[in-house]
Amino acid sequence: MIELYYWTTPNGHKPALLLEELVDAGHPLEYTIHPVNIGKGEQFAPAFLAISPNNKIPAIVDTAPADGGAPLSVFESGAILLYLAEKTGKFLPSEPRARMETLEWLFWQMAGLGPMTGQYGHFNVYAPDKIPYAIERYTKEAERLLGVLDRRLEGRDFIAGGEYSIADIATYPWINPYTAVPLDLAPFANVRRWHAAIAARPATQRAYALTKRINPSAGQPLTDEDRKHLFGQGAKKD
């Protein structure tokens, strides 16, 4: 059993996407979802911090790890994808060169596309003051990364290894996640083709259907409480 600690964010969608893909790949892992409402500060609960010390979702607990030992917890979305792929032997090539390509692009998403697109969203959507320098800086960097991805997808169906992989699963949720201020994808034809193909996958549709069930108010303006818990924390929680 995989215990998935989840909220409806781009990073939160990643393990849900993989777990649903595993069903269609004929290697399902039974899983249950524990919602962690980050707008209400549930990510700071001691029980969750014992699993995810960075107080971020997603996180998992594998109650039946391969070594037969005690339940194993994993935090950080990229680490979770890697763990589940290795556990099942799916969506991560075993051939060394294809495997390394997949890991390169997984880490590219974790270190580049996710953080930079996240800052684009923060300064365009959530920041109380519009700071032109920050908006321009992160818009340009998000567009640069989309250009990197577009060139990578030239002549390819998927990002790495020739087959759908955890590199695609990690990247997909971070393509235009901010509907209020969408990035212009018109110059990136390969990204648009790839993104549409993944959106059409049954596993993708099932994973994203969780949003309506778990967080029906997703996409609504943030409350003051939301802002306090999401953006107001320093080294010591109030």
C-alpha positions, 0 to 999 in steps of 0.5 A: 500500500502506498499512502499518498500525502497530496494536495492539488498543486503541480508537484502534488499531481506528479505521484498521482499521475504515475500511480494511475499510469501504473494501473494502465501499465498492468502493474498497479500499486494500491494507494490511498490519498491523505489530503494535506490542505496547505492553505490551512497549514496542515503541512506543519502538523507534527505527524506530517513533518515526520514524513516530510521534514521540508513541510511540503507536499507530496510525500508517500509512505510505502507500507510494504517496501521491497526490503520487507522492513518497516514502512518507508517514507519518501518526500520530494516529488522527484524522489517519489517518482524515482522510488516508485519507478524503481519499485515497479520497474516501469517508466524508467528505462533499464538501459544505462544511456536511456536511464541517464537521459531520463534522470537528466530531464527529471532533474532539469524539471526539479531544478529549473522548470518547476522553480522558475515557473513557480516564481513566474506564478508567484509574482504574476498571481500571488504577490501583493505588489506587482514588481516589474523586474521580477515579472520580467525576470521569471517570464523570460526564464520560463520562456527560455525553459519552454524553448529548451523543452521544445527543442528537445521534443523536436522529432520525439514523442517523449522527452527521454529514452524513447518512451513515456517516462517519469521525465514526462510525468514530472514536466507535464504539470508545470506547463502553463499551470497558472490559468489566470496568467497563461504563458504564450505557448504559440512559439512552442509547437512541439511542447503543445503537441506533446502536452496535448498527447499527455492530457489525452491519456486516461491516466492523466484524466483520472489523476486530474479528476482528483482535484474536483474531489479533493479540492473543489475550490482550487483556482479560487483567490487566496484568503489571508489564511492561505497566504499566511500558511503558504508565504508567511513562514520563516525559519520558525512557524508562528 
